[in-house]
């Protein structure tokens, strides 16, 4: 080998060494894609509109039930107050 060929061989071997040390390897690329797919599938699972609608409907029913319960309690209290007022009024007339 002459000097020129020796320089080319050294340059090529240098590029091959550096090429192995730099850049993304295929394994890293595949691992990154798998992680991204897992994240996407989890986000889709938790963002399922059907699940959200079912949860919303159940919360709506629960809220309506509580509102009705409180409305009944309020009406009972108002009736008690009216009875007491009527009793006081009756006692004042006597």
C-alpha positions as CSV (number, residue, x, y, z in Angstrom):
1,X,0.0,0.0,0.0
2,X,1.2,3.4,-0.8
3,X,0.7,6.4,1.5
4,X,-2.5,7.6,-0.3
5,X,-4.2,4.3,0.1
6,X,-3.1,4.1,3.7
7,X,-4.7,7.5,4.4
8,X,-8.0,6.3,2.7
9,X,-8.0,3.1,4.8
10,X,-7.4,5.1,8.0
11,X,-10.1,7.6,7.1
12,X,-12.6,4.9,6.3
13,X,-11.8,3.0,9.5
14,X,-12.1,6.3,11.5
15,X,-15.5,7.0,9.9
16,X,-16.7,3.4,10.7
17,X,-15.6,3.8,14.3
18,X,-17.3,7.2,14.7
19,X,-20.3,6.0,12.9
20,X,-20.8,3.2,15.4
21,X,-20.5,5.6,18.3
22,X,-22.8,8.4,17.1
23,X,-26.5,8.6,16.0
24,X,-29.5,6.6,16.9
25,X,-29.3,2.8,16.8
26,X,-32.1,0.8,15.5
27,X,-32.8,-0.7,18.9
28,X,-33.2,2.8,20.4
29,X,-35.5,3.8,17.6
30,X,-37.7,0.6,18.1
31,X,-37.7,1.1,21.9
32,X,-38.9,4.7,21.5
33,X,-41.6,3.7,19.1
34,X,-42.9,1.0,21.5
35,X,-42.9,3.5,24.4
36,X,-44.9,6.0,22.2
37,X,-47.4,3.3,21.2
38,X,-47.9,2.4,24.9
39,X,-48.5,6.0,25.8
40,X,-50.9,6.6,23.0
41,X,-52.9,3.5,23.8
42,X,-53.1,4.4,27.5
43,X,-54.3,8.0,26.6
44,X,-56.9,6.6,24.3
45,X,-58.1,4.1,26.9
46,X,-58.6,6.9,29.5
47,X,-60.1,9.3,27.0
48,X,-62.8,6.9,25.8
49,X,-66.0,9.0,25.2
50,X,-68.3,6.1,26.0
51,X,-66.8,5.8,29.5
52,X,-67.1,9.5,30.0
53,X,-70.7,9.5,29.0
54,X,-71.6,6.7,31.4
55,X,-69.8,8.4,34.2
56,X,-71.5,11.7,33.4
57,X,-74.9,10.0,33.4
58,X,-74.3,8.3,36.7
59,X,-73.1,11.6,38.2
60,X,-76.2,13.3,36.8
61,X,-78.5,10.8,38.4
62,X,-76.7,11.0,41.7
63,X,-76.9,14.8,41.7
64,X,-80.6,14.7,40.8
65,X,-81.2,12.3,43.7
66,X,-79.4,14.5,46.1
67,X,-81.3,17.6,44.9
68,X,-84.6,15.8,45.4
69,X,-83.6,14.6,48.8
70,X,-82.7,18.2,49.9
71,X,-85.8,19.6,48.3
72,X,-87.9,17.1,50.4
73,X,-86.0,18.0,53.5
74,X,-86.6,21.7,52.8
75,X,-90.3,21.2,52.2
76,X,-90.5,19.2,55.5
77,X,-88.8,22.0,57.4
78,X,-91.1,24.6,55.8
79,X,-94.2,22.6,56.7
80,X,-92.9,22.3,60.3
81,X,-92.3,26.1,60.4
82,X,-95.8,26.7,59.0
83,X,-97.3,24.4,61.6
84,X,-95.4,26.1,64.4
85,X,-96.5,29.6,63.1
86,X,-100.1,28.4,62.9
87,X,-99.9,27.1,66.4
88,X,-98.4,30.4,67.7
89,X,-101.1,32.3,65.9
90,X,-103.8,30.1,67.4
91,X,-102.3,30.5,70.8
92,X,-102.2,34.3,70.4
93,X,-105.9,34.4,69.5
94,X,-106.9,32.6,72.6
